[in-house]
Amino acid sequence: MTVLSQVNEQNRYRFDQACRVKAIKGASQLGIQEYVSINFLPNAVYKPELCIRTTLEAARAHRFPVERIIFEVTEGERIDDGPWFAEILREYKRCGFKTAIDDFGAGYAGLKLLADFQPDIIKIDMDLIRGVDRNPARQAIVRNLVSLCNDMHIHVIAEGIETVSERDYLYEAGISLMQGFLFARPAFQSLASVDSSALPILHR
């Protein structure tokens, strides 16, 4: 049984809040100086200001800067009320947090969400990235997403980079922020070790 399979309507809010506090505490203990992304469950948020209060208290308690916290939601999360969700993100942004949409291009929200709210970051789903260097249709989608986000002042991150060819195509397409096994493997309760040889040549 997975942890997420045990989340239900009765414990969804408590689970969401506990994950936020745990993530901030862990980042502080590891001495992370970079941004920390925290996934959240939009359908667990009833009053944004109350949810944010717990996060702000955790950030103060563990001395982790609010401006280095990114709240991100996966596009695959079914959002029952788009305008309400956009209001949640606006409130987070007003408090100084960064906002992001994860797995963009794979789920329910898509361009409709971008029309209601412009996050700081979108992460292009790995299914669009896989083999992009040799797939003209995926190339067209990625290029147009980059152009759209540039017009809207949104940063783009490409997820799931596994090959040098994918990296090189995306870099030429204007994406300089990437993540994936090519660069580093996930690490449990520790900082991942980045393979500097996998970085684009202009970034070394």
Secondary structure, DSSP 8 states (H G I E B T S, - for coil): --SGGG--TTTHHHHHHHHHHHHHHHHHHHT--S-EEEE--GGG-S-HHHHHHHHHHHHHHTT--GGGEEEEEETTS--S-HHHHHHHHHHHHHTT-EEEEEEETSSS-HHHHHHH---SEEEE-HHHHTTGGG-HHHHHHHHHHHHHHHHTT-EEEE----SHHHHHHHHHTT--EE-STTT----SSS-----GGGS-GGG-
